[in-house]
Amino acid sequence: MTDAPDPVDPAELTATELLEHYRRGALSPVEALDGVLARIEKLEPTLHALYAFDQDGARAAARESEARWRGGPGEVRALDGIPLTLKENIATRGTPVPLGTAATTLVPAAADAPAAARAKEAGGVLLAKTTMPDYGMLTSGLSSFHTATRNPWDTARTPGGSSAGAAAAAAAGYGPLHVGTDIGGSIRLPAGWCGVVGLKPSFGRVPVHPPFLGRAHGPITRTVSDAALFMSVLAQPDARDHLGLPPAEIAWDSLALGLTGLRIGLHLDPGVGLDVQSEVRDAVLESARLLEAAGAVIEPVEPFLTREMLDGLDRFWRVRAWADLVALPEERRQRVLPYIATWARGGASVSGLDTYRGFGQIDAISVAALGATSDHDFVLSPVCPVSAPPAESASPTDDPERNFEHIAFTVPYNMSGQPAVSINCGYTGAGQPIGLQIAGRRFDDLGVLRLAAAFERLRPAQRRPPIG
């Protein structure tokens, strides 16, 4: 006799694996949801990654999907029966959008935002929204509205942010697909600290409502193939985003890439901000060596971000944040996380001239990033110079006067609009994941995913978070 195989834990399966199980009849969407709900029940009291958790709605969607897979009414769809989450600032009809802060008046959203609409149309099973810090302006799970979100790799640490809950949920197995948002690193930074894949697409590739300069929505997943699958849905057009790119036919499922002769830049010094920890630097260097051994040509990228650029951007964003806060009644303003209130108050006395000069650094950063990376097919760098700080820290510096010191590798690609992905490339001595950033040419989202998939095959075997 042979031993029976161990039962499959649906919470450990990727979206592509779940779809194959559904096709073969080896697993149903209802069974998959039950497995994911069991994982959430076990871990959520510790991680606090979810907002507006809707088990009844998810069960109803899973039953409808199960009927389609069994030949019932309607065609099977691209994400049919896949459990997923959306960051809480992505509106879903009927659910308030608190923006991570207790200062928000909770009014049910009137309509689904583009990412929510596309995910539902594709048959995805929406489990919940995921947590974020106040106004999305922290690399942390701290929030005046949500209980602080914890990192599955070490619950004494932050998962990062602002897509805090999305990255924690992805790492913990709360379903395979999650959507985050990113205006300075808010997908890639938590993805890096949680050991998962986080894609900031080209600016305008995924429709956003309301749109804003540098803002992107994108997938957070455990594998590159799942990120590509989700992009095939999220990148569908939506007329509400007047800054969106023209619709494009992209072969998201075509992830093969030859490495021989690729010119890959290696960017280890951003020019400003926190020093890169030695463990982080060593892991990124080893990643470059793996790609070089497979045929790529590795070339250095010189520092290109300056103090004037980073401080100017910080000044402009403080003014923007203060404009939002000063419009609130005093009683509501007092509810904002004190760290964010202090940071935003720094914009209260900035002159119009200095505000404009700060805004002008968006173009300066964009020109510098495009110029520094133009000779390379792709650029490797750390996602963040340092590993995840304590869960109680609002940022790696924990200082509102130095709030942007950790985003020097990520924010340039928001300003330039270039696609960039975070993928795990190693672990610190304390067992914390280290994120490798792969940035590409403007609009080459597929190329970035292809190189990430190639690296995924080259890197050593991956660990799972101990909390799972």
C-alpha positions as CSV (number, residue, x, y, z in Angstrom):
1,M,0.0,0.0,0.0
2,T,1.1,3.6,-0.6
3,D,0.4,6.4,1.7
4,A,-2.4,8.8,0.7
5,P,-1.1,12.2,-0.3
6,D,-1.4,15.0,2.2
7,P,-4.6,17.0,1.7
8,V,-4.2,20.2,-0.1
9,D,-4.5,23.4,2.0
10,P,-6.3,25.8,-0.3
11,A,-4.8,28.8,1.6
12,E,-1.4,27.7,0.3
13,L,-2.4,27.5,-3.4
14,T,-1.7,30.2,-5.9
15,A,-4.5,31.6,-8.1
16,T,-3.2,29.7,-11.2
17,E,-3.1,26.5,-9.1
18,L,-6.7,27.1,-7.8
19,L,-7.9,27.6,-11.4
20,E,-6.3,24.3,-12.5
21,H,-7.9,22.5,-9.5
22,Y,-11.3,24.0,-10.4
23,R,-10.9,22.9,-14.1
24,R,-10.1,19.3,-13.0
25,G,-12.8,19.2,-10.4
26,A,-10.3,18.5,-7.7
27,L,-11.4,21.5,-5.6
28,S,-14.4,23.8,-5.7
29,P,-14.5,27.5,-5.1
30,V,-16.6,26.9,-1.9
31,E,-14.0,24.4,-0.6
32,A,-11.2,26.9,-1.5
33,L,-13.0,29.7,0.4
34,D,-13.5,27.4,3.4
35,G,-9.7,26.8,3.5
36,V,-8.9,30.5,3.3
37,L,-11.5,31.5,5.9
38,A,-10.0,28.9,8.3
39,R,-6.6,30.6,7.8
40,I,-8.1,34.0,8.4
41,E,-9.9,32.7,11.6
42,K,-6.6,31.4,12.9
43,L,-4.4,34.4,12.1
44,E,-6.4,37.6,11.9
45,P,-6.7,38.1,15.7
46,T,-3.0,38.5,15.6
47,L,-2.3,40.2,12.2
48,H,-5.3,42.7,12.0
49,A,-5.0,42.9,8.2
50,L,-8.6,43.2,7.3
51,Y,-11.4,45.8,7.2
52,A,-15.0,45.2,6.2
53,F,-14.6,41.4,6.3
54,D,-17.7,39.9,4.5
55,Q,-17.9,36.2,5.0
56,D,-21.6,36.0,3.8
57,G,-20.9,38.0,0.6
58,A,-17.8,35.8,-0.1
59,R,-19.8,32.6,0.4
60,A,-22.5,33.8,-1.9
61,A,-19.9,34.7,-4.6
62,A,-18.2,31.3,-4.2
63,R,-21.4,29.4,-4.6
64,E,-22.2,31.3,-7.8
65,S,-18.7,30.6,-9.1
66,E,-19.0,26.9,-8.2
67,A,-22.2,26.7,-10.2
68,R,-20.5,28.2,-13.3
69,W,-17.6,25.7,-13.0
70,R,-20.2,22.9,-12.8
71,G,-21.8,24.0,-16.0
72,G,-24.5,26.2,-14.6
73,P,-25.6,29.6,-16.0
74,G,-22.9,31.9,-17.3
75,E,-19.4,31.4,-18.7
76,V,-16.4,30.7,-16.5
77,R,-14.5,34.0,-16.0
78,A,-10.8,34.9,-15.7
79,L,-10.7,34.9,-11.9
80,D,-13.7,32.7,-11.2
81,G,-13.8,31.6,-7.6
82,I,-10.4,33.1,-6.6
83,P,-10.5,34.6,-3.1
84,L,-9.1,38.2,-3.1
85,T,-8.9,41.4,-1.2
86,L,-8.8,45.1,-2.1
87,K,-7.0,47.9,-0.2
88,E,-9.6,49.9,1.8
89,N,-9.0,53.1,-0.2
90,I,-10.3,51.3,-3.4
91,A,-14.0,52.0,-3.2
92,T,-16.5,49.2,-3.2
93,R,-20.2,50.0,-3.5
94,G,-21.9,50.2,-0.1
95,T,-18.7,50.2,2.0
96,P,-17.3,53.4,3.7
97,V,-13.8,54.4,2.7
98,P,-12.1,55.6,5.9
99,L,-8.6,56.2,4.2
100,G,-7.1,54.6,7.3
101,T,-8.0,57.5,9.6
102,A,-10.5,58.0,12.3
103,A,-11.0,61.6,11.0
104,T,-13.1,60.4,8.0
105,T,-16.9,60.5,8.1
106,L,-18.0,57.0,7.2
107,V,-20.2,57.3,4.2
108,P,-21.0,54.2,2.0
109,A,-19.3,54.4,-1.4
110,A,-21.7,55.0,-4.2
111,A,-19.9,52.8,-6.8
112,D,-17.1,50.3,-7.2
113,A,-13.7,51.9,-8.2
114,P,-12.1,50.5,-11.4
115,A,-10.0,47.8,-9.7
116,A,-13.0,46.6,-7.7
117,A,-15.3,46.5,-10.7
118,R,-12.8,44.6,-12.8
119,A,-12.1,42.0,-10.0
120,K,-15.8,41.4,-9.5
121,E,-16.6,41.2,-13.2
122,A,-13.8,38.5,-13.5
123,G,-15.5,36.3,-10.9
124,G,-13.2,37.1,-8.0
125,V,-14.5,36.3,-4.6
126,L,-14.0,39.5,-2.5
127,L,-13.2,38.6,1.1
128,A,-12.6,42.0,2.6
129,K,-10.8,45.3,2.3
130,T,-7.3,45.5,3.7
131,T,-5.9,48.0,6.2
132,M,-3.8,51.1,5.6
133,P,-2.3,53.9,7.8
134,D,-3.8,57.4,7.9
135,Y,-4.2,58.8,4.4
136,G,-1.7,56.2,3.1
137,M,1.3,58.4,4.1
138,L,3.2,55.9,6.2
139,T,5.4,52.8,5.6
140,S,3.7,51.2,8.5
141,G,0.6,49.4,9.7
142,L,-0.2,52.1,12.3
143,S,-3.6,53.8,11.9
144,S,-5.9,55.9,14.0
145,F,-8.9,53.9,12.5
146,H,-7.6,50.3,12.3
147,T,-5.8,48.2,14.9
148,A,-2.1,48.2,14.0
149,T,-1.4,45.5,11.4
150,R,1.4,43.1,12.1
151,N,4.0,41.3,9.9
152,P,3.5,37.5,9.5
153,W,7.2,37.0,9.5
154,D,7.6,38.6,12.9
155,T,4.5,40.0,14.6
156,A,6.7,42.4,16.6
157,R,7.4,44.1,13.3
158,T,5.4,46.3,10.9
159,P,4.4,44.8,7.5
160,G,5.2,48.2,6.0
161,G,2.7,50.4,4.1
162,S,0.7,51.9,3.1
163,S,-0.6,48.7,1.6
164,A,-0.1,47.2,5.0
165,G,-3.0,44.8,5.2
166,A,-2.7,43.7,1.6
167,A,1.0,42.6,2.0
168,A,0.3,40.9,5.3
169,A,-2.7,39.1,3.9
170,A,-0.8,37.9,0.9
171,A,2.1,36.5,3.0
172,A,-0.3,34.9,5.5
173,G,-2.4,33.1,2.9
174,Y,-5.6,35.1,3.0
175,G,-6.2,34.1,-0.6
176,P,-3.7,34.5,-3.4
177,L,-4.7,37.9,-5.0
178,H,-4.6,41.3,-3.3
179,V,-4.7,44.9,-4.7
180,G,-2.6,47.7,-3.2
181,T,-1.9,51.3,-4.1
182,D,1.4,53.1,-4.6
183,I,2.4,56.7,-4.8
184,G,5.9,56.5,-3.3
185,G,6.5,52.8,-2.7
186,S,3.3,51.7,-0.9
187,I,3.0,48.4,-2.9
188,R,6.7,47.5,-3.1
189,L,7.8,48.5,0.4
190,P,5.3,46.2,2.3
191,A,5.7,43.5,-0.4
192,G,9.5,43.6,0.3
193,W,9.1,43.4,4.1
194,C,6.5,40.6,3.8
195,G,8.4,38.5,1.2
196,V,5.8,38.6,-1.6
197,V,5.5,40.0,-5.1
198,G,4.3,43.6,-5.5
199,L,4.0,45.3,-8.8
200,K,3.7,49.0,-9.3
201,P,2.6,49.2,-12.9
202,S,3.4,51.9,-15.3
203,F,1.5,55.1,-14.5
204,G,-1.9,54.9,-16.1
205,R,-1.7,51.1,-16.9
206,V,-4.3,50.2,-14.3
207,P,-7.2,52.7,-14.2
208,V,-7.5,54.6,-10.9
209,H,-10.4,56.7,-9.5
210,P,-9.7,59.3,-8.4
211,P,-6.4,59.6,-10.4
212,F,-3.4,61.6,-9.1
213,L,0.1,62.2,-10.3
214,G,2.3,59.1,-9.5
215,R,-0.6,57.1,-8.1
216,A,-0.8,53.5,-9.2
217,H,-2.9,50.4,-8.3
218,G,-1.4,47.0,-8.7
219,P,-1.3,43.4,-7.6
220,I,0.3,41.9,-4.4
221,T,0.7,38.2,-4.7
222,R,2.9,35.3,-3.7
223,T,4.1,34.5,-7.3
224,V,4.9,36.4,-10.4
225,S,2.5,34.3,-12.5
226,D,-0.4,35.4,-10.2
227,A,0.6,39.0,-10.5
228,A,0.5,38.7,-14.3
229,L,-2.9,36.9,-14.2
230,F,-4.3,39.7,-12.0
231,M,-2.9,42.4,-14.3
232,S,-4.8,40.8,-17.2
233,V,-7.9,41.9,-15.3
234,L,-6.9,45.1,-13.6
235,A,-5.5,46.7,-16.7
236,Q,-8.8,46.7,-18.5
237,P,-9.9,50.2,-19.4
238,D,-12.1,52.5,-17.4
239,A,-13.2,55.9,-18.7
240,R,-13.2,57.4,-15.2
241,D,-9.4,57.6,-15.2
242,H,-8.6,60.6,-17.5
243,L,-4.9,60.0,-17.0
244,G,-5.0,56.3,-18.0
245,L,-3.0,54.8,-20.8
246,P,-4.7,53.8,-24.1
247,P,-6.0,50.2,-24.0
248,A,-3.3,47.8,-25.1
249,E,-3.2,44.1,-26.0
250,I,-0.6,42.6,-23.7
251,A,0.2,38.9,-23.5
252,W,0.3,38.8,-19.7
253,D,0.5,35.0,-19.6
254,S,3.7,35.0,-21.7
255,L,6.4,35.2,-19.1
256,A,9.4,33.6,-20.8
257,L,12.5,35.8,-21.1
258,G,16.0,35.0,-22.4
259,L,18.6,36.6,-20.2
260,T,21.6,36.5,-22.5
261,G,22.8,39.9,-23.4
262,L,20.3,41.8,-21.3
263,R,21.7,45.1,-19.9
264,I,20.8,45.3,-16.3
265,G,21.7,48.2,-14.1
266,L,22.7,47.7,-10.5
267,H,21.7,50.6,-8.3
268,L,23.0,50.4,-4.7
269,D,23.2,54.0,-3.7
270,P,20.2,56.3,-4.3
271,G,22.2,59.4,-3.5
272,V,20.1,60.5,-0.4
273,G,18.2,58.9,2.4
274,L,19.0,56.0,4.8
275,D,22.2,54.0,4.3
276,V,21.7,50.6,2.9
277,Q,22.1,47.9,5.5
278,S,24.9,45.4,4.7
279,E,22.5,42.4,4.7
280,V,20.3,44.2,2.2
281,R,23.2,45.2,0.0
282,D,24.6,41.7,0.0
283,A,21.3,40.1,-1.0
284,V,20.8,42.5,-3.9
285,L,24.4,41.8,-5.0
286,E,23.9,38.1,-4.9
287,S,20.7,38.6,-7.0
288,A,22.7,40.4,-9.6
289,R,25.3,37.6,-9.6
290,L,22.6,35.0,-10.3
291,L,21.3,37.0,-13.3
292,E,24.9,37.6,-14.6
293,A,25.7,33.9,-14.4
294,A,22.5,33.3,-16.5
295,G,23.8,35.6,-19.2
296,A,22.8,39.1,-18.3
297,V,25.3,42.0,-18.4
298,I,25.4,43.9,-15.1
299,E,26.3,47.5,-15.1
300,P,26.5,50.1,-12.3
301,V,23.9,52.9,-12.0
302,E,25.2,56.0,-10.3
303,P,23.2,57.9,-7.7
304,F,20.7,60.3,-9.2
305,L,18.3,61.4,-6.4
306,T,19.3,64.6,-4.6
307,R,18.4,66.1,-1.2
308,E,16.7,69.0,-3.0
309,M,14.5,66.5,-4.9
310,L,13.5,64.5,-1.9
311,D,12.9,67.4,0.4
312,G,11.0,69.3,-2.3
313,L,8.7,66.4,-2.8
314,D,8.2,66.1,0.9
315,R,7.4,69.8,1.2
316,F,4.8,69.6,-1.6
317,W,3.1,66.5,-0.1
318,R,3.0,68.2,3.3
319,V,1.2,71.1,1.8
320,R,-1.2,68.8,0.0
321,A,-1.9,66.9,3.3
322,W,-2.3,70.1,5.3
323,A,-4.8,71.3,2.7
324,D,-6.9,68.2,3.5
325,L,-6.5,68.4,7.2
326,V,-7.2,72.1,7.5
327,A,-10.6,71.6,5.8
328,L,-11.7,69.3,8.5
329,P,-13.6,70.5,11.6
330,E,-11.2,70.7,14.6
331,E,-12.9,67.8,16.4
332,R,-12.2,65.5,13.4
333,R,-8.7,66.8,12.8
334,Q,-7.8,65.8,16.4
335,R,-8.5,62.2,15.5
336,V,-5.7,62.0,12.9
337,L,-2.7,59.9,13.9
338,P,-0.4,62.4,15.8
339,Y,2.6,61.5,13.6
340,I,0.7,62.3,10.4
341,A,-0.7,65.4,11.9
342,T,2.7,66.7,12.9
343,W,4.1,65.8,9.5
344,A,1.3,67.5,7.6
345,R,1.5,70.6,9.9
346,G,4.9,71.2,8.4
347,G,3.1,72.4,5.3
348,A,1.0,75.0,7.1
349,S,3.6,77.8,6.7
350,V,5.1,76.9,3.3
351,S,4.8,79.8,0.8
352,G,3.2,79.5,-2.5
353,L,6.5,79.9,-4.2
354,D,8.1,77.1,-2.1
355,T,5.1,74.9,-2.7
356,Y,5.5,75.4,-6.5
357,R,9.2,74.6,-6.3
358,G,8.4,71.5,-4.3
359,F,5.9,70.4,-7.0
360,G,8.6,71.1,-9.6
361,Q,10.7,68.3,-8.1
362,I,8.3,65.7,-9.5
363,D,9.6,66.6,-13.0
364,A,13.1,66.9,-11.7
365,I,13.0,63.4,-10.2
366,S,11.3,62.0,-13.4
367,V,14.0,63.4,-15.7
368,A,16.7,62.2,-13.4
369,A,15.3,58.6,-13.2
370,L,14.7,58.3,-16.9
371,G,18.1,59.6,-17.7
372,A,20.0,57.4,-15.2
373,T,18.2,54.2,-16.4
374,S,17.9,54.8,-20.1
375,D,20.9,52.7,-21.1
376,H,19.6,49.7,-19.3
377,D,16.8,47.2,-20.1
378,F,16.1,46.9,-16.4
379,V,17.5,48.2,-13.1
380,L,18.0,46.2,-9.9
381,S,18.1,47.9,-6.5
382,P,16.9,47.3,-2.9
383,V,13.3,48.1,-2.4
384,C,14.1,49.6,1.0
385,P,17.6,50.3,2.5
386,V,16.6,48.7,5.8
387,S,14.5,45.7,7.1
388,A,11.2,46.1,8.8
389,P,11.2,48.1,12.0
390,P,9.0,47.5,15.1
391,A,5.2,47.4,14.7
392,E,4.9,50.5,16.8
393,S,7.1,52.6,14.5
394,A,5.4,54.9,12.1
395,S,8.4,54.8,9.7
396,P,12.0,53.4,9.7
397,T,13.2,56.7,11.2
398,D,10.0,57.1,13.4
399,D,10.6,60.9,12.9
400,P,8.0,63.0,11.0
401,E,10.7,65.4,10.1
402,R,12.5,62.6,8.2
403,N,9.5,60.8,6.9
404,F,10.8,60.1,3.4
405,E,14.3,58.9,4.1
406,H,13.5,55.2,3.3
407,I,11.7,55.7,-0.1
408,A,14.7,56.9,-2.2
409,F,14.8,53.7,-4.2
410,T,11.0,53.5,-4.8
411,V,9.7,57.0,-5.3
412,P,11.6,57.9,-8.4
413,Y,9.6,55.3,-10.4
414,N,6.3,56.8,-9.3
415,M,7.4,60.2,-10.6
416,S,8.8,58.8,-13.9
417,G,5.9,56.4,-14.4
418,Q,8.2,53.4,-14.9
419,P,7.0,50.0,-13.9
420,A,8.7,48.4,-10.9
421,V,8.2,45.2,-9.0
422,S,9.3,43.9,-5.6
423,I,10.3,40.3,-5.2
424,N,12.0,38.5,-2.3
425,C,15.7,38.0,-2.8
426,G,16.9,36.7,0.6
427,Y,16.6,37.0,4.4
428,T,18.4,38.9,7.1
429,G,20.1,37.1,10.0
430,A,16.9,37.7,12.0
431,G,14.9,35.8,9.2
432,Q,13.3,38.9,7.7
433,P,12.6,39.0,4.0
434,I,14.6,41.4,1.8
435,G,12.9,42.9,-1.3
436,L,14.7,43.2,-4.6
437,Q,13.3,46.0,-6.9
438,I,13.3,45.4,-10.6
439,A,12.4,48.6,-12.6
440,G,11.9,48.7,-16.3
441,R,11.5,51.1,-19.2
442,R,8.3,53.1,-19.4
443,F,5.3,51.0,-20.3
444,D,7.3,47.7,-20.2
445,D,5.2,46.1,-17.5
446,L,5.4,42.7,-19.1
447,G,9.2,42.9,-19.4
448,V,9.4,43.7,-15.6
449,L,7.3,40.7,-14.8
450,R,9.3,38.5,-17.2
451,L,12.5,39.4,-15.5
452,A,10.9,38.8,-12.1
453,A,9.7,35.4,-13.3
454,A,13.2,34.5,-14.5
455,F,14.7,35.6,-11.1
456,E,12.0,33.6,-9.3
457,R,13.3,30.5,-11.0
458,L,17.0,31.3,-10.3
459,R,16.7,32.2,-6.6
460,P,17.0,29.7,-3.8
461,A,14.0,27.9,-2.3
462,Q,11.7,30.2,-0.4
463,R,10.6,30.0,3.2
464,R,7.1,30.5,4.5
465,P,6.3,32.9,7.3
466,P,6.5,31.2,10.7
467,I,3.1,32.4,11.7
468,G,1.3,30.4,9.0
